[in-house]
């Protein structure tokens, strides 16, 4: 992997890391539930890789899909 490719990947991760707290802050609560994190990740997923968002949110992939499913069906 070239240095340019490494920098591109790091840049993508940092952009996602920068945008996630902005969405969390818009909720107005101090604690963010796993369900709220799943909703935020779903919104940001159009722009950023799921892998990055899950890492930033400290949310397991299985928890993300569980809460996404519960939001969609209820």
Wavefront OBJ file of the C-alpha trace (Angstrom):
o trace
v 0.000 0.000 0.000
v 1.494 3.315 -1.029
v 1.900 6.298 1.250
v -0.754 8.187 -0.707
v -3.248 5.348 -0.217
v -2.532 5.253 3.519
v -3.096 8.996 3.774
v -6.342 8.751 1.806
v -7.666 6.067 4.171
v -6.619 8.072 7.219
v -8.305 11.158 5.770
v -11.567 9.241 5.222
v -11.488 7.981 8.821
v -10.800 11.436 10.234
v -13.664 12.959 8.240
v -16.036 10.357 9.705
v -14.583 10.902 13.177
v -15.164 14.636 12.829
v -18.765 14.339 11.635
v -20.017 11.802 14.190
v -19.863 14.067 17.281
v -21.720 16.786 15.382
v -24.660 14.425 14.875
v -24.526 13.280 18.497
v -24.473 16.894 19.674
v -27.582 17.672 17.665
v -29.521 15.209 19.841
v -29.008 17.442 22.858
v -28.524 14.650 25.390
v -25.387 13.864 27.345
v -25.645 10.081 27.027
v -26.271 8.504 23.652
v -28.011 5.127 23.627
v -27.014 2.322 21.299
v -30.253 2.815 19.397
v -29.482 6.516 18.850
v -25.972 5.634 17.723
v -27.425 3.141 15.230
v -29.699 5.832 13.801
v -26.798 8.272 13.490
v -24.607 5.646 11.835
v -27.380 4.864 9.360
v -27.550 8.550 8.415
v -23.787 8.875 8.037
v -23.360 5.553 6.262
v -24.109 7.157 2.902
v -20.920 9.200 3.219
v -18.599 7.043 5.335
v -17.619 3.402 5.700
v -19.574 1.391 8.231
v -16.357 -0.005 9.676
v -15.131 3.500 10.587
v -18.442 4.623 12.046
v -18.792 1.549 14.245
v -15.296 2.047 15.601
v -15.900 5.732 16.327
v -19.250 5.034 18.004
v -17.787 2.110 19.954
v -20.700 -0.009 18.803
v -20.504 -3.683 17.862
v -21.623 -4.597 14.355
v -24.204 -7.018 15.770
v -25.653 -4.304 18.024
v -25.875 -1.945 15.064
v -27.844 -4.441 12.991
v -30.049 -5.368 15.963
v -31.033 -1.749 16.594
v -31.384 -0.969 12.901
v -33.771 -3.856 12.528
v -35.809 -2.752 15.556
v -36.074 0.803 14.233
v -37.174 -0.311 10.788
v -39.867 -2.717 11.944
v -41.430 -0.689 14.771
l 1 2 3 4 5 6 7 8 9 10 11 12 13 14 15 16 17 18 19 20 21 22 23 24 25 26 27 28 29 30 31 32 33 34 35 36 37 38 39 40 41 42 43 44 45 46 47 48 49 50 51 52 53 54 55 56 57 58 59 60 61 62 63 64 65 66 67 68 69 70 71 72 73 74
